[in-house]
Amino acid sequence: MRAFVVRVVKGVTLLGLNGALLSGSALAQELPKYNKLSGVSGNLSSVGSDTLSGMTTLWLEEFKNLYPNVNPQIQASGSSTAPPALTEGTAQFGPMSREMRTREVEAFERQYGYKPTALKVAIDAIGLFVHTDNPIGGLNFKQLDAIFSSTFAVVELSICELGSS
């Protein structure tokens, strides 16, 4: 499973989203009542994960219901587009399906003098399906790491070693 993270620029508040984000959950019941502010207007830009675009669209639609003078814009062009958009100031939200890399955090911090704020909003489960005729009977976590990791953090295996204990 991987965690989905929305990065936000400090000073941009999730006005009205606290209830919208968690409306059906027990956690939402623990949040204080939201008091709508007056005079909220302008553009609200989200650049990043295409996987999170459906959820982000719902959040920004709910935000627009509370603040009709806000123009939400979503660019769902992939997680790698979020850090530069946040650093360059072209987005206030940067939904990502991964953690920011050290160099991305450092670039943001050089620009603004603080680290970006991460809000974990979802978990993604990944299922692996293979044809029944596949000779590999199973994989362990080290083997999955070898297949999906670019760094081989756990172990590096050749294709011939897959399926062996």
N, C-alpha and C positions, 0 to 999 in steps of 0.2 A: 504494500500500500504506500501511496505517496501523499503527502499533505499538500493542499493547495493554499497558497499564500497570496494575500492581497497586500501590496506595499502601498503605503500612502505617504504623501508629503506632509511633514509636520505643519500644523496650522490649518489644514483642511479637515474639517470636522465631519463626522458621519451624521450630520443633522437628520433626524427623523429615521435613520436607518436602523437604529437599535431595535425597534419593534418590528420593522419589516424583515430584518435579517433573521430574527428568532421568533417570529410570531406564534408558531405552534409549539414551541419547546418550553420545558419547565424553566429553563434559564430566562426566557423572556418574561416570565411572571415575576422574577426577582429584580428586574430592571425598574428604575424609577420611571414615573410617567414622563413622557416627552412633552416639553412645552415648545411649540412652534415659535420661531423667531420671525421678526418682521424685517423686510428689506433685503432678503436673500435673493440674489439674482446673478446672472453671468453664465459662463460656460463651465461645465464640469466634464473633464476628459478622462477616459479610461483607455489605456493602451496596454495590450499584453495578450495573455492566454486566450486562445480560441476555445479551449476546453471549458473555460469558465464563462464564456460569453453569454450563455443562456441565463445563468445566475446573475451575472453583472447587469444584464438588461433588465431583469426583474427588479433589482435593487434601485437602479437609476429611474425606472418608470415610477416606482413608489416614491422616490425622492421628488420627482417632478410633480406628482399628485400633491405633495405637501408644499412644494415651492414651484408654482407654475412659471415663474420668471427665470428659472434655471434651464439652460439648454444642455442636456446630457449628450455626450458624444462617446461612442464606443468604437475602438479600432481593435478588432480581434485578430491580430496578426502574429500571434505566437509569444510565448514567454520571454524569448530573448529580446523582444522589442520593448519590454517594460522598463528595464533598468536605464537604457539611454533616454527614453521619454521622460522618466522621472528626473533624471540628472539634468537634462536639457530644459526642463520646465514646461514641456509640451503636454504633460499629463499630470493629474493629481492622484490618480489611482493606477497601479501597475499590477493587475492580476497575473500570477505566475503559478505554474505547476511544478515549481522547483524552488529551492533556496537561491538567493542571490549569491553569485560567486564573490570571493574576497575582493577581487579587483573592481567589481561593480559597486560593492558597498563603499570601497575606498574612494572611487570616483564621485559618488554621491556625497560622501562626507567632505571631500575637498571642496565641492561646490557649495554646500549649505552649512557646513560646520557641525553637523550631527548625522547620526546613522538613520536610515529610513526605518519607519515603523512597520512591523509585520503583523498582520492579523490572520491567523489560521482559520479558514472558513469551511474547509471540506477535506475529505479523505477520498482518494481514488483507489479502487481495488482493480488489480490487473489479473485477468484470467489467461492461462495458457492452454490452448487446445491444439492437439495434434491428431493426425489421421490414425485410425486404429491399426493400420499396417506399419506404422513407424516402429522400427526395431528398438528404439530407446524406450525402456520400460518406466523410467522415472528420472527425475533430476533432484539434486539436493540444492541447498542455498548457495553453496560455493560455486556449483555449476551454473546456476542462474546468474550469479554475479559475473561469472566469466562470459556469459552470453550477452548480458545487457549493460555491463559496466564499460566505460571507456578507460577507466583507470585500473581495473582489476584489483580493487582494494583488498579483496579477500584472497584470491588466488588466480593465477593465469593458467588456463587449460587449453589444450588443442581440441579440435573437433573430434578427434579419435577417442578422447578421454570421456566424452559426454556419455552419461548413462551408466558409467562404472562407479562403484562406491568409493 
